[in-house]
Amino acid sequence: MGPTTDAAATPSCELCEATPYTAWYYEDDECWIAECDACSVPMVVWRHHHPTPPDEVRRRLHDRLATVVAEHFTEEIWIDENMRTIPTHYHAHARARRGFPNQPLTPRTS
């Protein structure tokens, strides 16, 4: 699907660029889910360059992230919305309930 096509997209925003250089798990017109290159956990990225999606959108993004994590990983998660390095573009990370926040999730085996 590729980069954000939103009119407010910022060319220097790496989340708008959506370059797939880590594992990608899902994408549609609203979001994409990939492994975060900074902390190695799955994250959902809204395709609009804005820091605060409406509540309904936010719920859909979180539901999609939880579904993808359940398909690919074994852990129970919590959703971390702290946008530390890119605070202007909404994204949220799936963190394992056990262990350290940046601990990679355990992949499901076939």
Residue pairs with C-beta under 8 A, 6 or more apart in sequence:
1 18
1 27
1 28
1 29
1 32
2 18
3 9
3 16
3 17
3 18
3 19
4 13
4 15
4 16
4 17
4 18
4 47
4 48
4 49
5 47
6 16
6 47
6 48
6 49
8 48
8 49
8 50
9 16
9 49
10 16
10 49
10 88
10 89
11 17
13 49
13 86
13 88
13 89
14 86
15 45
15 49
15 86
15 89
15 91
16 49
16 89
18 32
18 45
18 47
20 34
21 37
22 34
22 35
22 36
22 37
23 34
23 35
24 32
24 33
24 34
24 35
25 33
25 34
25 35
25 42
25 68
25 71
25 72
26 32
26 33
26 64
26 68
27 33
29 47
30 46
30 47
30 57
30 60
30 61
31 44
31 45
31 46
31 47
31 61
31 64
32 44
32 45
32 47
33 42
33 43
33 44
33 45
33 64
33 65
33 68
34 42
34 43
34 45
35 41
35 42
35 43
36 42
36 43
36 93
38 85
39 93
39 101
39 102
40 102
40 104
41 93
41 94
41 95
41 96
41 102
41 103
41 104
41 105
42 65
42 68
42 69
42 72
42 73
42 93
42 94
42 105
43 65
43 91
43 92
43 93
43 94
44 61
44 62
44 64
44 65
44 68
44 91
44 92
44 94
45 89
45 90
45 91
46 53
46 57
46 61
46 89
46 90
46 91
48 90
49 88
49 89
50 88
50 89
50 90
51 83
51 87
51 88
51 89
51 90
52 90
53 61
53 90
58 90
61 90
61 92
62 79
62 92
65 79
65 92
65 94
66 77
66 79
66 94
69 75
69 77
69 94
69 105
71 108
72 105
72 107
72 108
73 94
73 105
73 106
73 107
73 108
74 105
74 106
74 107
74 108
75 96
75 97
75 98
75 105
75 106
76 96
76 97
76 98
77 94
77 95
77 96
77 97
77 105
78 94
78 95
78 97
79 92
79 93
79 94
79 95
80 92
80 93
80 94
80 95
80 101
81 92
83 89
83 90
83 91
83 92
94 105
95 101
95 102
96 103
96 105
